[in-house]
Amino acid sequence: MGIKVCKFGGTSMADGNIILTAAKIVNADPDRKYVVVSAPGKRFGGDIKVTDLLYACYDEYESGDFSAFENTFQKIVARFEHIEKEIGKDLGMRAELENAKREILDGAGKDYCASRGEYFAAKIMAATLGLPFVDATELIRFKENGQLDEASFALAGRVLKKYPRAVVPGFYGLGADGKVKTFSRGGGDISGSIVARAVMAELYENWTDVSGFYACDPRIISSPKCIVELSYQELRELSYMGANVLHSESIFPVRSAGIPIRIANTFRPDDAGTYIVKTARRRTEDDVVTGIAGKKDFTVISLEKSMMNAEVGFVGKVLSVIERHGISFEHLPSGIDTMSLIIDNAYLKNGILQVLISEMQKAVNPDKIYLHENIALVATVGHGMANNIGTSARLFTALARANINVIMIDQGSSELNIIVGVDNKDCDECIRAIYREFF
Ligand code: ASP
């Protein structure tokens, strides 16, 4: 059989006992050759992830509060020492962590500090399984612009050829400046995907604390349907829009090689989980929608100008304003004399919104600019919607029945998704109304 790459998330690495369970899962299948791990996550509600402690430590170091730094650092040491005790191995964690602390105090940088959770978790997993540890800096490289260097696939492939089995820390690699660099939060999923691609795995197993990908957030609808199989594209749409089982960028390395991903539950290893594949199986007539996800806190900037349709370059000039500020937009619905930009509020803090408006005013002299602040985007996703007459009618009737005002509508031409903009306060009810209609 082919090679399987297993990635264990933070809750699967949270304490010694669950690490032993994860190791048992690896050992249960001889095809599970490469293991990628996250830093220890939360053990219970209110607990703090090791990565969050490391970021807190770094902030304390930067602000010069060394006693707070030491205090937080000792909490991390205590967590790793506790894990060491639970798995019954003496790995000299305290001394290793003290070395890492010296590196941090010598200016190794924020990403180095944040990455140590994964680094030590992988050392522990390697010792538990009796497998070699291969550092992610040997495998994963970033370009100068901070993006993943795709040459990493070949590099990791060459290095891992020397190791028939190995454990690799997730979440980081080597930056173009020769220093440790991390992905964005939750990026261990991307590391697992890179390793799967590098060794041309038959399957990338992502072990987490849920039994698969749900049709919507279980905090909004209790016990939603678990999706058996979804396509890479559906996954990308849903995870980008807030379904946070898997990092939205983790499909890119495996997608072109057609390597399927399986989401599985470390706490219920016999559950089937969800498979993410190139082409999801054909859907039945009542299997129109695959999933629904929502994300809050966007702003709509709408511009109105008579004869906008005839003014060549209008949209280009508006977009060059946001480009100058390094801002990307989510959607750009337009009419004959109107266009709207939907932008994540995170970009618009500290007066930037007002600056954009005045620059747009100057750039295109619109008749009117108006704002809709604090809107949520809700995406209804599914290949089954294509050519299925009446899907949008059902969706909008459900929203009308639930008394939800739709501020914006965007449907991709692939008919893979219908996105509606609603007031933040209506977001959860909007998801519930759509779920009730289609499931
Ligand atoms: N430990 C990192 C985080 O908490 C990365 C990961 O878990 O994938 O974001």
Residues whose N, C-alpha, C, O or C-beta is under 5 A from the ligand:
A	BS01	LIG	G10 S38 A39 T51 F171 R185 G186 G187 G188 D189
